[in-house]
Amino acid sequence: MRIDTDLKMKVGDLVKIVHNVHDENMTESRTGMVVEFVGKQKDQILIMFGNFKTLKFHISQVAQIVSSV
């Protein structure tokens, strides 16, 4: 699995939450899909996980796994 924090993320990308972040609603795999960019500077990301829960994270807490086409 390739994880890259330098790529430009976009809606539909598969991402992983970094290990020093915890949320009990996040799946054990820490992997989800980017749904939307929010915040004044668009530096926060709404991510939907496999359990269909959507959580908000700062862009610095997210690593891109696969870019959507």
C-alpha atoms as one frame of an Amber mdcrd trajectory, in Angstrom:
protein
   0.000   0.000   0.000   1.432   3.382  -1.043   0.785   6.312   1.300   1.817
   9.763   0.124   1.364  12.969   2.124   2.791  15.218  -0.651   0.062  14.661
  -3.248  -2.865  17.039  -3.722  -5.979  15.392  -2.297  -9.396  15.684  -3.922
 -12.931  14.391  -3.386 -13.085  10.640  -4.003  -9.500   9.906  -2.927  -8.790
   6.966  -0.634  -6.992   8.205   2.487  -5.677   6.962   5.813  -5.739   8.825
   9.135  -2.285   9.132  10.753  -1.623   6.950  13.817  -1.437   9.685  16.474
  -5.124  10.641  15.912  -7.991   8.865  17.678 -11.747   8.897  17.209 -13.942
   6.059  18.461 -16.189   6.395  15.377 -13.301   5.719  12.982 -12.861   2.180
  11.616  -9.929   0.070  12.812  -8.320   0.273   9.364  -8.258   4.105   9.649
  -9.030   4.193   5.900 -11.790   6.248   4.288 -12.831   8.317   1.280 -12.626
  12.108   0.973 -16.173  13.493   0.763 -15.660  17.265   1.035 -13.165  19.991
   1.943 -14.487  22.433   4.564 -13.355  25.363   6.672 -12.436  28.900   5.734
  -9.100  27.800   4.252 -10.408  24.420   3.014  -7.856  22.787   5.320 -10.320
  20.390   6.934 -11.588  17.221   5.273 -14.803  15.268   5.706 -13.973  11.576
   5.400 -16.477   8.727   5.118 -15.371   5.415   6.573 -16.506   1.860   5.819
 -18.983   2.043   8.705 -20.697   4.932   6.801 -19.742   7.482   9.483 -18.376
  10.797   8.247 -15.780  12.545  10.404 -13.848  15.804  10.051 -10.044  15.948
  10.210  -7.410  18.594   9.601  -5.490  17.992   6.367  -2.282  17.420   8.381
  -3.902  14.324   9.970  -4.615  12.635   6.637  -2.376  10.728   4.214  -3.452
   9.967   0.639  -3.367   6.292  -0.371  -4.880   6.373  -3.858  -5.894   9.324
  -5.989  -9.272   9.165  -7.725  -9.252   9.405 -11.489
